[in-house]
Amino acid sequence: MAKSKNPKEAIEDLGKGIVKDIMKGKQPELEVPVRSLSNVEFNKKSGTLELGNKMSQRQFFNVAHAKKFLQTIEIAKVTKDLLAVGKHASLRDVFYMVKRTIPNTKTDIVEEQTESDKAIEDLELLTEFSREQLNINANKMGSVAGKVVVEDAGDTIDWSRLGSGGWSIPSNVENIKFKKVDADYVIYMEKAAVWERLHEDKFWQKNNCIIMSSQGQTTRGIRRLLQRLSDEHKLPIYILTDADPYGYYIYSVLKFGSINLAHMSQTMTLTNARFLGITMDDIEKYGLQKHFIKFKDVDVVRLKQISEYEWFKNNKHWQRQFKMMKGYGAKAEIQALSARGISFISDKYLPEKIKNKDFLD
């Protein structure tokens, strides 16, 4: 079936397909791609994780499928209503909009938000439109600053003139228009505290760049904004995380994609991203070994998992980092650099690494 022209049409086509089955006396059925590791493949040519061809059926008159079928249809109804009135809802809003007891039963359509969230992901796959395009947004969890001017919902916003907090990145950045982008590169960091240090030091102004952060794992809005800056404005993207298995995983997700979002790899991955730091070499170079944090068992397991990822397995530079980390049996936070001075990261560490092209690919 050809992709619908817009989200509203896609929802209507989904509904028409179900009605068509009913009119023919057939069992209503949804065919949804399987979202699991068994159906995710690494495309070496594109350098991204992609969803495979395995499909699962959701049949209305199948006891094992009926509830998930109903959840997906309920989410589709909510989405249709949102699109009709041109309004947006949060993931939590949608959960409460579908949470109710099925008449003449003691069964709720959804009991936990994870159920409605999964149904929304199903709808993304069924319609081939992202939840943001379906007018469903997540929480805002990121900040950005730089010499950039955008237009958002009719308002002109200058990222260089928003005080100490910067611009709060919305979950839906599809309709943002870039009116001015004056930057040589973008640095994305996992920690808001590090962003605040760079912002207070006016790193973005002194080095003509954009600084962006979240709290831990990046939101979809941030990933999409980074990709737009990379694709539309040809800006290099540098990733700054802790020197630990989870920091390295954040880089992996940004560059190669994730299992949960394999169906959106074209709009969510940063194939040109580079890992700026911090590395185990940085720890040795700046004598920060005394600031190591000893590994826990979960860190050991996570490091082993990451080192066996297909895209890291044959990368000698990354394998060297993994080996060094395993040898130390420890990890380190970005803030360990503060031991060399509160603005060491802004004045010396980052400028030197970027100038020397000291990053991992």
Stockholm file with secondary structure:
# STOCKHOLM 1.0

chainA/1-361         MAKSKNPKEAIEDLGKGIVKDIMKGKQPELEVPVRSLSNVEFNKKSGTLELGNKMSQRQFFNVAHAKKFLQTIEIAKVTKDLLAVGKHASLRDVFYMVKRTIPNTKTDIVEEQTESDKAIEDLELLTEFSREQLNINANKMGSVAGKVVVEDAGDTIDWSRLGSGGWSIPSNVENIKFKKVDADYVIYMEKAAVWERLHEDKFWQKNNCIIMSSQGQTTRGIRRLLQRLSDEHKLPIYILTDADPYGYYIYSVLKFGSINLAHMSQTMTLTNARFLGITMDDIEKYGLQKHFIKFKDVDVVRLKQISEYEWFKNNKHWQRQFKMMKGYGAKAEIQALSARGISFISDKYLPEKIKNKDFLD
#=GR chainA/1-361 SS CCCCSSHHHHHHHHHHHHHHHHHTTCCCEEEEECCSGGGEEEETTTTEEEECSCEEEEETTCTTTHHHHHHHHHHHHHHHHHHHHTCCEEHHHHHHHHCCBCTTSSCBSCSSHHHHHHHHHHHHHHHTCCTTTTTEECCCCEEEESSEEEEETTEEEETTSSGGGCEECCSCCTTCEEEEECCSCEEEESCHHHHHHHHHTTHHHHTTCEEEEESSSCCHHHHHHHHHHHHHHCCCEEEECCBSHHHHHHHHHHHHCCSTTGGGHHHHCCTTCEEEECCHHHHHHTTCGGGCEECCHHHHHHHHHHHTSHHHHTCHHHHHHHHHHHHHTEEBCGGGGGGGCTTHIIIIIHHHHHHTTCCBC
#=GC SS_cons         CCCCSSHHHHHHHHHHHHHHHHHTTCCCEEEEECCSGGGEEEETTTTEEEECSCEEEEETTCTTTHHHHHHHHHHHHHHHHHHHHTCCEEHHHHHHHHCCBCTTSSCBSCSSHHHHHHHHHHHHHHHTCCTTTTTEECCCCEEEESSEEEEETTEEEETTSSGGGCEECCSCCTTCEEEEECCSCEEEESCHHHHHHHHHTTHHHHTTCEEEEESSSCCHHHHHHHHHHHHHHCCCEEEECCBSHHHHHHHHHHHHCCSTTGGGHHHHCCTTCEEEECCHHHHHHTTCGGGCEECCHHHHHHHHHHHTSHHHHTCHHHHHHHHHHHHHTEEBCGGGGGGGCTTHIIIIIHHHHHHTTCCBC
//
